[in-house]
């Protein structure tokens, strides 16, 4: 943050504290307390912007652990790292809760065009994919613009072929292009198998033009044959399109050695800053600890782990703790189906009514530009007013339609208010789920701005006297 903004923050803190002087009338007590809270939240921002703790945490995770696929040995090493790190930071409570997660082995992935032109391809197995036969699969390609086009296709067009879903992902600050194209990855194998395909390959769900493929979770369906599923790099998808302009009969050779390994035990790792007067009420800030296995999981989601941990540490170090408990949850196995998030709401079902609000950081380390909520519509404007000071940190006040983030996305349906601190995701899908998800993609200053925003949000909510429930009923689609 520029120096004049820091000076402005400091001036606001001084003004807020000065305004408390000589106000001893009982009718002013609440106003004075809120003024003090505002001053403290602004002090948290100043400390966060001057701190390198967030960057130190994500550097530690990516260097000392690295890739940490759910159910793998590195996953357990990451859990041990998290327990040690949280304890060393001095949180009031640090503990873990076991979660049963699917385990999968990537193996090798090889692909090439064998006719009419011979060309090697850059490809990666999609998470959860079965292997090809040992000798591989060789078949003609049939191309579709989107998953919907494949689903609408004549089975005779697809039978015995490799379905190729060529859906490009749109670049956008909010990442909304991902939602439009990701269905091809998650549901493409089922759609292709139902039409008689022997395998499915997709254009990587990414916005880059690097010759690097993006992995990610796919799903099978009971009663539908499991076929191999893989993603091509964008340049290789483009090359296939160029070939198809010359010849409709393109033969692809595919060999995957991936396999599912059953179920393993992982853990949600939790730390708490105990509330001073309402310790049973919880402000939850989370991230997921697991990552895909080809990069070091820096932006997805080492950054989130660092952001919420560093934010909570700033609050832990305050001379006076906030009223409510701040709970940091580092979720297990988000990448393979929100497993940790689903386990958390089951394991904590008896205290969900005590969850005041929840938010998750899982969109890299781009600057937070907006905060959205999902709270009782009757208090939404008051909630926004409580967060007005966040605008000086570059965070504008948004809408009342937040989902809260992947691992807390099921909470609104259970009555828990949520917030979404929206990060600039313009470049996020250049690196998402690739070997290029590494520490150098994180801007330390942008990361510090995230820490500041989460610290401010968590503190304000931990002190708020508003009743955020009940949520508005969701309108049927």
C-alpha positions in Angstrom: 0.0 0.0 0.0 1.2 3.5 -0.8 2.6 5.6 2.0 -0.3 8.1 1.8 -2.8 5.3 2.4 -0.8 4.1 5.5 -0.8 7.7 6.8 -4.5 7.9 6.2 -5.1 4.7 8.2 -2.9 6.1 11.0 -4.9 9.4 11.0 -8.1 7.5 11.2 -6.9 5.5 14.2 -5.8 8.7 16.0 -9.1 10.4 15.2 -11.2 7.4 16.3 -9.3 7.2 19.6 -9.4 10.9 20.2 -13.2 10.9 19.7 -13.6 8.6 22.7 -12.3 11.2 25.1 -14.7 13.0 27.4 -17.6 10.8 26.3 -18.7 9.4 29.7 -22.4 9.6 29.3 -24.0 6.1 29.6 -25.8 6.6 26.3 -22.5 6.9 24.5 -21.0 3.6 25.8 -22.0 1.6 22.7 -20.8 4.3 20.3 -17.5 4.5 22.2 -17.0 0.8 22.1 -17.7 0.7 18.3 -15.3 3.6 17.8 -12.6 1.6 19.6 -13.4 -1.5 17.6 -13.0 0.5 14.4 -9.7 1.8 15.6 -8.5 -1.7 16.4 -9.5 -3.0 13.0 -7.6 -0.3 11.3 -4.5 -1.0 13.5 -4.8 -4.6 12.3 -4.6 -3.4 8.7 -1.5 -1.4 9.4 0.2 -4.3 11.1 -0.8 -6.7 8.3 0.5 -4.4 5.5 3.9 -4.1 7.3 4.2 -7.8 8.1 5.7 -10.6 6.0 4.2 -13.4 8.0 1.7 -14.4 5.3 4.5 -14.8 2.8 6.7 -16.6 5.3 3.9 -19.2 5.9 3.2 -20.0 2.2 7.0 -20.1 1.5 7.4 -22.6 4.4 4.5 -24.8 3.1 5.6 -24.9 -0.5 9.3 -25.4 0.2 9.1 -27.8 3.2 6.1 -29.8 2.0 5.4 -28.9 -1.6 2.7 -30.8 -3.5 0.2 -32.5 -1.1 -2.3 -34.7 -2.9 -5.2 -35.8 -0.7 -4.6 -39.3 0.6 -0.9 -39.3 -0.2 2.2 -39.4 2.1 2.7 -35.7 1.4 -0.8 -35.0 2.6 0.0 -36.3 6.1 3.3 -34.4 6.1 1.3 -31.3 5.3 -1.0 -32.0 8.3 2.0 -32.4 10.6 3.4 -29.2 9.2 0.2 -27.3 9.9 -0.1 -28.6 13.4 3.5 -27.6 14.1 3.1 -24.2 12.5 -0.1 -23.3 14.3 1.3 -24.3 17.6 4.4 -22.3 17.1 2.3 -19.2 16.4 0.8 -19.5 19.8 -2.9 -20.0 19.1 -5.1 -20.7 22.1 -6.2 -24.1 20.7 -4.7 -26.3 17.9 -6.2 -29.7 17.1 -7.1 -31.9 14.1 -10.1 -34.0 13.1 -9.9 -37.1 11.0 -11.5 -37.3 7.6 -11.8 -40.2 5.2 -10.6 -39.2 1.8 -10.3 -40.9 -1.6 -6.7 -41.8 -2.6 -5.5 -41.8 -6.2 -2.2 -42.4 -8.0 -1.5 -40.3 -11.1 1.1 -42.4 -12.8 2.2 -41.4 -16.3 0.3 -39.8 -19.2 1.4 -40.1 -22.8 -0.5 -39.0 -25.9 0.3 -38.4 -29.6 -1.4 -37.9 -32.9 -0.5 -40.9 -35.1 -2.4 -40.1 -38.3 -2.6 -38.3 -40.6 0.4 -36.4 -39.1 2.6 -37.7 -36.3 2.7 -35.2 -33.4 3.5 -35.7 -29.6 1.0 -34.0 -27.3 1.3 -32.5 -23.8 -1.4 -34.1 -21.7 -2.2 -34.9 -18.0 -4.6 -37.4 -16.4 -7.7 -35.8 -14.7 -7.9 -36.5 -11.0 -9.7 -39.8 -10.3 -9.3 -41.1 -13.9 -8.9 -44.8 -14.5 -6.0 -46.1 -16.6 -6.1 -47.1 -20.2 -5.3 -50.7 -21.0 -1.6 -51.5 -20.7 -1.2 -51.2 -24.5 -3.1 -47.8 -24.5 -6.0 -46.7 -26.6 -5.8 -45.7 -30.2 -8.9 -44.3 -31.8 -10.2 -41.4 -34.0 -11.2 -38.1 -32.4 -14.6 -36.6 -32.5 -14.7 -32.9 -31.5 -17.3 -30.9 -29.6 -17.3 -27.3 -28.7 -18.9 -27.9 -25.3 -20.1 -30.6 -22.9 -23.7 -29.7 -23.9 -22.8 -30.5 -27.6 -21.5 -33.9 -26.6 -24.5 -34.6 -24.5 -26.8 -33.8 -27.5 -24.7 -35.8 -30.0 -25.9 -38.9 -31.9 -24.3 -41.9 -30.2 -23.3 -43.3 -33.6 -21.1 -40.3 -34.1 -19.2 -41.0 -30.8 -19.2 -44.8 -30.5 -15.7 -46.3 -30.4 -14.0 -42.9 -30.6 -12.2 -40.5 -28.3 -14.4 -37.6 -27.5 -12.6 -34.2 -27.5 -14.3 -31.3 -25.6 -12.8 -28.1 -26.9 -14.4 -25.5 -24.6 -12.2 -22.4 -24.1 -12.1 -20.7 -20.7 -12.9 -17.0 -20.6 -10.6 -14.7 -18.7 -12.3 -12.6 -16.0 -11.5 -10.9 -12.8 -14.1 -13.0 -11.0 -13.1 -16.2 -12.7 -16.6 -16.7 -13.9 -15.3 -18.3 -17.1 -14.2 -21.4 -15.1 -17.8 -22.1 -14.1 -18.9 -22.2 -17.8 -16.2 -24.6 -18.9 -15.4 -26.9 -15.9 -18.4 -29.2 -16.6 -16.5 -30.7 -19.4 -13.8 -31.8 -17.0 -16.0 -33.0 -14.2 -18.8 -34.6 -16.2 -17.2 -35.2 -19.6 -16.3 -38.8 -19.0 -19.8 -39.8 -18.1 -21.3 -38.0 -21.0 -18.8 -39.5 -23.4 -19.2 -43.1 -22.0 -22.9 -42.8 -22.3 -22.5 -42.2 -26.0 -20.1 -45.1 -26.4 -16.7 -43.3 -26.4 -13.6 -45.2 -25.4 -12.0 -42.1 -23.7 -12.4 -38.4 -23.3 -9.9 -35.6 -23.6 -10.6 -32.0 -23.0 -8.9 -28.6 -23.7 -7.4 -27.7 -20.3 -9.6 -25.6 -18.1 -7.3 -22.6 -18.1 -6.8 -19.1 -19.6 -3.1 -19.5 -20.5 -1.4 -20.4 -23.8 1.5 -22.3 -22.2 2.2 -25.8 -23.4 1.2 -27.1 -20.0 -1.9 -29.1 -19.1 -4.3 -28.4 -16.2 -5.4 -31.3 -14.1 -8.5 -31.3 -11.8 -11.2 -33.6 -10.5 -13.5 -35.6 -12.7 -16.3 -37.9 -11.7 -17.8 -41.2 -12.7 -21.4 -42.3 -12.3 -22.7 -45.6 -11.0 -23.9 -47.8 -13.9 -21.9 -46.0 -16.5 -18.6 -47.5 -17.8 -15.5 -45.8 -16.5 -13.4 -44.5 -19.3 -10.0 -42.7 -19.2 -10.1 -38.9 -18.9 -7.3 -36.5 -19.6 -6.6 -32.8 -20.4 -4.6 -31.3 -23.3 -2.5 -28.2 -23.1 -4.1 -25.2 -25.0 -1.5 -25.2 -27.8 -2.1 -28.9 -28.4 -5.8 -28.4 -28.5 -5.2 -25.7 -31.1 -3.0 -28.0 -33.1 -5.7 -30.7 -33.2 -8.2 -28.1 -34.5 -5.7 -27.1 -37.2 -5.4 -30.8 -38.2 -9.2 -31.2 -38.3 -9.4 -28.4 -40.8 -7.3 -30.6 -43.1 -8.6 -34.0 -42.3 -11.6 -35.3 -40.4 -9.9 -38.6 -39.5 -7.5 -37.7 -36.7 -6.1 -40.7 -34.8 -5.0 -40.2 -31.2 -2.9 -42.6 -29.1 -3.5 -42.3 -25.3 -1.8 -44.2 -22.4 -2.6 -43.5 -18.8 -1.3 -45.5 -15.8 -3.4 -43.8 -13.1 -5.4 -45.7 -10.6 -7.7 -45.3 -7.6 -6.3 -46.5 -4.3 -9.4 -46.7 -2.1 -9.8 -44.6 1.0 -7.2 -43.0 3.3 -7.3 -40.9 6.5 -6.5 -37.2 6.4 -7.4 -34.4 8.8 -9.0 -31.0 9.0 -6.5 -28.9 11.0 -8.0 -26.3 13.3 -6.7 -23.4 15.4 -8.6 -21.0 17.6 -8.4 -17.5 19.1 -10.7 -17.9 22.1 -13.3 -15.2 22.4 -13.3 -13.0 25.5 -17.0 -12.8 26.2 -18.8 -15.0 23.7 -16.3 -17.8 23.2 -19.0 -20.3 22.2 -19.8 -18.2 19.1 -17.5 -18.7 16.1 -16.2 -16.6 13.2 -14.7 -19.2 10.9 -12.0 -18.3 8.3 -10.7 -21.2 6.3 -8.6 -22.5 3.4 -7.8 -25.9 2.1 -4.5 -27.6 3.0 -4.4 -30.2 0.1 -3.2 -29.4 -3.4 -2.8 -31.1 -6.7 0.5 -33.0 -7.2 2.1 -31.4 -10.2 2.9 -27.9 -8.8 3.7 -26.9 -5.2 0.2 -25.7 -4.4 1.3 -22.1 -3.9 -1.8 -20.2 -5.2 -4.1 -23.2 -4.7 -4.3 -23.1 -1.8 -1.1 -22.3 0.0 -1.9 -18.7 -0.3 -5.2 -19.2 1.4 -3.6 -21.1 4.2 -1.2 -18.3 4.8 -3.8 -15.5 4.5 -6.2 -16.9 7.1 -3.5 -18.1 9.5 -1.6 -14.8 9.4 -4.9 -12.8 9.8 -5.8 -14.9 12.9 -2.3 -14.5 14.3 -2.7 -10.7 14.2 -5.9 -11.0 16.3 -4.3 -13.6 18.6 -1.6 -11.0 19.5 -4.1 -8.2 20.4 -3.9 -7.1 24.1 -7.7 -7.6 24.3 -9.3 -10.5 22.4 -12.5 -9.9 20.5 -15.8 -11.2 21.9 -16.3 -14.2 19.6 -13.9 -17.0 18.9 -11.9 -16.8 15.6 -11.6 -20.4 14.3 -9.1 -21.1 11.5 -10.0 -24.3 9.6 -7.5 -25.8 7.1 -9.6 -28.2 5.2 -8.6 -31.6 4.0 -9.2 -32.9 0.4 -11.0 -29.9 -1.1 -9.6 -30.8 -4.5 -11.2 -34.2 -4.6 -14.7 -33.2 -3.7 -14.9 -30.7 -0.8 -14.4 -33.7 1.4 -13.1 -31.8 4.4 -15.8 -29.2 4.2 -18.5 -31.8 4.1 -16.9 -33.7 7.0 -16.7 -30.5 9.1 -20.4 -29.6 8.9 -21.2 -33.2 9.9 -18.8 -33.3 12.8 -19.9 -29.8 14.0 -23.6 -30.1 13.3 -24.4 -29.5 16.9 -22.7 -26.2 17.0 -23.5 -24.8 13.5 -26.1 -22.5 15.1 -23.2 -21.0 17.0 -21.3 -20.2 13.8 -21.8 -16.5 13.5 -20.3 -16.2 10.0 -17.8 -18.1 7.8 -15.5 -17.3 4.8 -12.8 -19.2 2.9 -9.8 -18.0 1.0 -9.3 -20.2 -2.1 -8.7 -18.2 -5.1 -5.0 -17.4 -5.1 -3.3 -14.3 -3.9 -4.6 -11.5 -6.1 -5.7 -8.4 -4.3 -9.2 -8.4 -2.7 -11.3 -5.9 -4.5 -14.8 -6.6 -3.0 -16.5 -8.1 0.0 -19.9 -9.8 -0.4 -22.2 -11.2 2.3 -25.0 -13.7 2.7 -26.8 -12.5 5.8 -30.3 -11.5 6.9 -31.4 -8.9 4.3 -32.8 -6.8 7.1 -29.3 -6.2 8.5 -27.3 -6.2 5.3 -26.9 -2.4 5.1 -25.8 -2.3 8.7 -23.2 -5.1 8.0 -21.9 -3.1 5.1 -21.6 0.0 7.4 -19.6 -2.0 9.9 -17.2 -2.8 7.1 -17.0 0.7 5.6 -13.4 1.1 6.7 -12.3 -1.8 4.4 -12.7 0.5 1.4 -9.5 2.3 2.3 -7.7 -1.0 1.8 -9.1 -1.2 -1.7 -12.1 -3.4 -0.8 -15.4 -2.1 -2.1 -18.7 -3.2 -0.5 -20.6 -5.6 -2.7 -23.8 -7.6 -2.7 -25.7 -10.0 -0.4 -25.3 -13.1 -2.6 -22.0 -14.6 -1.3 -21.3 -18.3 -1.4 -18.4 -18.0 1.1 -15.9 -20.3 -0.8 -15.9 -24.0 -1.7 -15.5 -25.6 1.7 -18.1 -23.4 3.3 -20.5 -23.3 0.4 -22.8 -25.8 2.1 -23.2 -23.7 5.2 -25.8 -21.2 3.9 -28.1 -24.1 3.2 -27.7 -25.0 6.9 -28.5 -21.5 8.0 -24.9 -20.2 8.6 -24.2 -16.7 7.2 -21.1 -16.4 5.0 -18.9 -13.8 3.3 -16.9 -13.8 0.1 -13.7 -11.7 0.0 -13.3 -11.5 -3.7 -9.8 -11.7 -5.1 -8.6 -10.5 -8.5 -8.5 -13.7 -10.4 -7.6 -12.3 -13.8 -4.5 -14.5 -14.0 -5.5 -17.2 -11.6 -6.5 -19.8 -14.2 -3.2 -19.3 -16.1 -1.5 -21.4 -13.3 -4.4 -23.2 -11.6 -3.9 -27.0 -11.3 -0.6 -26.9 -13.3 3.1 -27.5 -12.6 3.3 -23.7 -12.8 1.5 -23.3 -9.5 4.6 -22.2 -7.7 5.7 -19.6 -5.1 7.0 -17.1 -7.7 3.4 -16.4 -8.8 2.6 -14.7 -5.4 3.1 -11.0 -5.0 4.0 -10.5 -1.3 2.3 -7.1 -1.2 -0.9 -8.4 -2.6 -0.8 -11.3 -0.1 -0.3 -8.8 2.7 -3.4 -6.9 1.5 -5.4 -10.1 1.7 -4.2 -10.7 5.3 -5.2 -7.2 6.2 -8.7 -7.7 4.7 -9.3 -11.0 6.4 -8.0 -9.7 9.8 -10.3 -6.7 9.6 -13.3 -8.8 8.5 -12.8 -11.4 11.2 -12.3 -8.8 14.0 -15.3 -6.7 12.9 -17.5 -9.8 12.8 -16.2 -11.1 16.1 -17.2 -7.8 17.7 -20.5 -7.2 15.9 -23.8 -7.0 17.8 -26.0 -7.6 14.8 -28.1 -10.7 14.4 -27.2 -12.1 11.0 -29.9 -14.7 10.9 -32.1 -15.9 9.4 -30.9 -15.9 5.8 -33.2 -15.2 3.0 -34.8 -18.3 1.5 -33.1 -19.4 -1.7 -35.4 -18.9 -4.7 -35.9 -22.1 -6.8 -34.2 -22.0 -10.2 
